[in-house]
């Protein structure tokens, strides 16, 4: 991100486009306008709820990928999403 000046980094992993950003919820609309995702996968972090909510508000189906069972660190109750 520092090299490109873009607010996100993009690469391909296992045949999928991957976008990473420090505050991805702030860039949800731009990413959706750019690539029109069919779905997104949100990894379990302290900002999971914010990221998921931003994409849900744009009508993008989503899934979650949790690395552990520390659900208290997700920034909200993702069961309601």
N, C-alpha and C positions, 0 to 999 in steps of 0.2 A: 504494500500500500504506500509505503514511503517512496518507493522507486517509481511507481506509476502515477502517483498523485490522486488515484481513485480512492473512494472511501471503502473499497472492498478489494479482496484478492480473489482471483478466479483461477481454477485449475480443473482438470478432469481426473477423476479417481474411479477406478473400477467401471468405466464406461459412463459415468454420470458427471454432469457439471457440478462443481462445488464452489460456493461463494462463502467467503469468510469476511467478517467485519468486526470492529470493536464494539459497535452498537448497531447490530443488524436490524433491529426493529425500526430504526430511523430511515432505513433504505429500502424497506419492503416494497413500497409503491414503485420506486425507480427500478428495482430488480424485476418486478412483475411486468412493468412496461417494456423492459429490455428483452426478457426471455420468455414471457408468458408461460410460467411453469404449470405443468399438469398437477403437480403435488410437490410438497417440500417435506423434508425430514429435519426435525429440530433435535439437536443433541441436548442431553440433560446438563444444564448449567444453572447458575444463579439467575439467569435472565430468560429461562425457557418460557415462562408464562408470558412475558412481554413480547418475545419473538413470535410465539404462537398466536397471540391475540392480534398482532399487527397483520399477519398473513390471513388469519380467519376473517378479519374485517374486509379484506380484499377478495374474499370468496375462494381462496386457494385451499384445497384439501391438504391436510397435513398428517404426518405420523411422527412419533417420538422414538428416539433411540436413547435409552438410558444405559449408562455405564455401570451404575450401581443402584442401590435401593435407598439412597439418601434423598427421599422425596421432599424433605423439609428445605432443601436448598434451591428449589426450582423457581422461587419468586412468586408463587401462587399455586392454587389448586388446579392442576391441569385436568383433573377428572371431570370438571365442569365444561370443558372445551369441546 
